Amino acid sequence: DKSAPERLAPDAVVSVGDVIEIGPGVGPVKLGPFRYENSWKDETGYQRPVELATVRLRAMVEVLGNWDAYVSDPRYVDVRGATYILDGDELLYEYKHRGVLTYSATMSRPLSF
């Protein structure tokens, strides 16, 4: 997303045990026994693909780690592709998806509603 801000500092390293390591920045990458560098590793000023994947992974960990807070009524767990923000019974924000993996009308900055 060329309009979204960068997420990883040039010296940041993202790692999962000894299996996955990305960085510093968005390259080099170690994935198990494989090592490579992304062709866009020197590009700056926008959210690179690995940053988007990292954002999604962090969101998934947040939701799964706080499942009961996010899913207060499991009868609605199969209702996918929408975001609702409520204050008691008052609907403050509503977004119904237009495609896969969307949850905001402004996906590059999802909290700018």
Residue frames relative to the residue before (quaternion, step in Angstrom):
aa qw qx qy qz dx dy dz
D 1.0000 0.0000 0.0000 0.0000 0.00 0.00 0.00
K 0.3044 -0.8005 0.4929 0.1536 3.56 -0.30 1.24
S 0.6965 0.4594 -0.2953 0.4654 3.63 1.17 -0.29
A 0.5954 0.5685 -0.3682 0.4321 3.60 1.24 -0.20
P 0.5238 -0.6498 0.4422 0.3284 3.59 -1.04 0.65
E 0.6001 -0.5373 0.4462 0.3901 3.54 -1.27 0.43
R 0.2816 -0.7793 0.5411 0.1437 3.59 -1.12 0.68
L 0.7505 0.3421 -0.1962 0.5303 3.59 1.11 -0.58
A 0.4191 -0.6871 0.5365 0.2537 3.55 -0.87 0.98
P 0.6506 -0.5469 0.3521 0.3918 3.61 -1.13 0.56
D 0.7470 0.3700 -0.2212 0.5061 3.60 1.12 -0.55
A 0.4459 0.7035 -0.4502 0.3219 3.62 1.27 0.10
V 0.1156 -0.7587 0.6380 0.0632 3.55 -1.16 0.73
V 0.1478 -0.7621 0.6269 0.0658 3.57 -0.87 1.02
S 0.0837 0.8135 -0.5697 0.0814 3.57 -0.71 1.04
V 0.1590 -0.7267 0.6603 0.1034 3.50 -1.30 0.58
G 0.7981 -0.2119 0.0844 0.5577 3.54 -0.10 1.35
D 0.7168 -0.3771 0.3172 0.4933 3.54 -0.96 -0.92
V 0.5470 0.6666 -0.3710 0.3446 3.59 1.29 -0.09
I 0.8089 0.1175 -0.0238 0.5755 3.59 0.86 -0.99
E 0.1241 0.7628 -0.6309 0.0691 3.54 -1.04 0.82
I 0.0477 -0.7764 0.6283 -0.0136 3.54 -0.86 1.05
G 0.7178 0.4372 -0.3228 0.4353 3.52 -0.79 0.98
P 0.4107 -0.0229 -0.8757 -0.2530 1.32 -2.46 -0.05
G 0.7693 0.2721 -0.2626 0.5150 3.53 -1.18 0.74
V 0.7278 -0.3877 0.3004 0.4794 3.58 -0.86 -0.95
G 0.7893 0.1260 -0.1191 0.5890 3.58 1.17 0.42
P 0.5340 -0.0855 -0.8397 -0.0484 1.65 -2.28 0.98
V 0.3665 -0.7186 0.5544 0.2047 3.56 -1.33 0.32
K 0.0837 -0.7427 0.6620 0.0563 3.55 -1.09 0.83
L 0.0300 0.7812 -0.6189 0.0760 3.55 -0.68 1.15
G 0.7816 -0.1653 0.0590 0.5986 3.54 0.02 1.33
P 0.8168 -0.2027 0.1533 0.5180 3.60 -0.77 -0.97
F 0.6199 0.5677 -0.3325 0.4276 3.60 1.27 -0.24
R 0.0613 -0.7674 0.6378 0.0237 3.55 -1.11 0.78
Y 0.1597 0.7782 -0.5945 0.1247 3.57 -0.95 0.87
E 0.3124 -0.7040 0.5940 0.2322 3.54 -1.36 0.08
N 0.4655 -0.6738 0.5020 0.2781 3.54 -1.03 0.83
S 0.5438 -0.6346 0.4386 0.3305 3.57 -1.04 0.76
W 0.7255 0.4107 -0.2330 0.5007 3.61 1.16 -0.51
K 0.2868 0.8159 -0.4706 0.1752 3.60 1.25 0.30
D 0.7242 0.4236 -0.2500 0.4834 3.61 1.07 -0.61
E 0.5081 0.6405 -0.4304 0.3825 3.60 1.24 -0.08
T 0.0671 -0.7958 0.6016 0.0160 3.58 -1.07 0.73
G 0.6910 0.5295 -0.3414 0.3543 3.52 -1.34 0.10
Y 0.7707 0.1844 -0.1582 0.5891 3.58 1.23 0.17
Q 0.6013 -0.5699 0.4224 0.3677 3.55 -1.31 0.26
R 0.2627 -0.7849 0.5461 0.1291 3.57 -0.47 1.24
P 0.7036 -0.4988 0.2859 0.4175 3.66 -1.13 0.52
V 0.6646 0.4959 -0.3306 0.4507 3.62 0.86 -0.82
E 0.6205 0.5380 -0.3490 0.4514 3.59 1.10 -0.59
L 0.6341 0.5155 -0.3268 0.4747 3.57 1.01 -0.77
A 0.6459 0.5055 -0.3191 0.4748 3.60 0.96 -0.83
T 0.6450 0.5169 -0.3197 0.4633 3.60 1.01 -0.80
V 0.6308 0.5237 -0.3279 0.4693 3.59 1.00 -0.81
R 0.6728 0.4894 -0.2991 0.4674 3.60 0.90 -0.89
L 0.6436 0.5129 -0.3250 0.4660 3.59 0.98 -0.79
R 0.6517 0.5023 -0.3195 0.4700 3.60 0.93 -0.83
A 0.6361 0.5179 -0.3291 0.4677 3.61 1.02 -0.77
M 0.6500 0.5132 -0.3191 0.4608 3.59 0.97 -0.83
V 0.6483 0.5091 -0.3167 0.4692 3.60 0.94 -0.85
E 0.6275 0.5361 -0.3260 0.4611 3.59 1.02 -0.82
V 0.6969 0.4718 -0.2819 0.4608 3.59 0.80 -1.00
L 0.6956 0.4673 -0.2923 0.4608 3.60 0.80 -0.94
G 0.6658 0.5108 -0.3008 0.4531 3.60 1.07 -0.69
N 0.7653 0.2516 -0.1394 0.5759 3.57 1.26 -0.43
W 0.0629 0.8697 -0.4877 0.0410 3.54 1.13 0.74
D 0.6960 0.4883 -0.2972 0.4345 3.61 0.77 -0.98
A 0.6326 0.5191 -0.3397 0.4637 3.61 1.10 -0.56
Y 0.7303 0.4290 -0.2369 0.4760 3.60 1.00 -0.81
V 0.7602 0.2590 -0.1456 0.5778 3.57 1.11 -0.65
S 0.0643 -0.8438 0.5328 0.0044 3.54 0.28 1.26
D 0.7781 0.1578 -0.1021 0.5994 3.59 1.19 -0.45
P 0.3039 -0.8111 0.4691 0.1725 3.61 -0.15 1.24
R 0.4840 0.6561 -0.4477 0.3672 3.62 1.21 -0.13
Y 0.7425 0.4034 -0.2126 0.4907 3.60 1.17 -0.54
V 0.3628 0.7611 -0.4795 0.2434 3.60 1.22 0.19
D 0.6747 0.4882 -0.3057 0.4615 3.62 1.12 -0.50
V 0.5319 0.5791 -0.4268 0.4467 3.61 1.25 0.01
R 0.0204 0.8384 -0.5394 0.0764 3.55 -0.18 1.29
G 0.7701 0.4277 -0.2607 0.3951 3.51 -1.33 0.22
A 0.7000 0.3875 -0.2908 0.5247 3.56 1.08 0.57
T 0.1880 -0.7495 0.6225 0.1243 3.52 -1.27 0.47
Y 0.0093 -0.7752 0.6313 -0.0204 3.54 -0.95 0.95
I 0.0888 -0.7611 0.6396 0.0611 3.56 -0.97 0.85
L 0.0897 -0.8177 0.5683 -0.0193 3.52 -0.67 1.22
D 0.1363 -0.7106 0.6786 0.1263 3.51 -1.30 0.50
G 0.7679 -0.1241 0.0317 0.6276 3.54 0.08 1.30
D 0.7780 -0.2521 0.2212 0.5312 3.57 -0.63 -1.11
E 0.5640 0.6092 -0.3828 0.4052 3.61 1.25 -0.09
L 0.3198 -0.7404 0.5650 0.1742 3.57 -0.81 1.06
L 0.1927 -0.8105 0.5478 0.0766 3.57 -0.54 1.21
Y 0.7987 -0.0025 0.0542 0.5992 3.58 1.07 -0.75
E 0.0050 -0.7832 0.6214 -0.0215 3.55 -1.07 0.81
Y 0.0644 0.7692 -0.6335 0.0533 3.56 -0.98 0.89
K 0.1092 -0.7716 0.6244 0.0543 3.58 -0.86 0.98
H 0.5406 -0.6976 0.3731 0.2861 3.54 -0.70 1.15
R 0.2928 -0.7231 0.6016 0.1713 3.52 -1.31 0.58
G 0.8114 0.0270 0.0073 0.5838 3.58 1.23 -0.21
V 0.7342 -0.4020 0.3130 0.4488 3.53 -1.32 -0.23
L 0.8697 0.1053 -0.1023 0.4712 3.56 -1.13 0.85
T 0.5181 0.5848 -0.4684 0.4125 3.58 0.96 0.77
Y 0.0052 -0.8040 0.5945 -0.0130 3.54 -1.07 0.74
S 0.7508 0.2479 -0.1749 0.5868 3.58 1.27 0.18
A 0.5431 -0.6118 0.4627 0.3415 3.57 -1.14 0.60
T 0.7430 0.2811 -0.1669 0.5841 3.57 1.24 -0.48
M 0.1361 -0.8615 0.4839 0.0716 3.58 0.45 1.22
S 0.6318 0.5286 -0.3633 0.4352 3.63 1.00 -0.58
R 0.7643 0.0712 -0.0568 0.6384 3.56 1.25 -0.47
P 0.1454 -0.8826 0.4390 0.0849 3.57 0.53 1.24
L 0.7038 0.4508 -0.2855 0.4690 3.61 1.11 -0.41
S 0.5457 0.6281 -0.3967 0.3877 3.60 1.22 0.25
F 0.2748 0.7772 -0.5191 0.2257 3.57 0.95 0.86
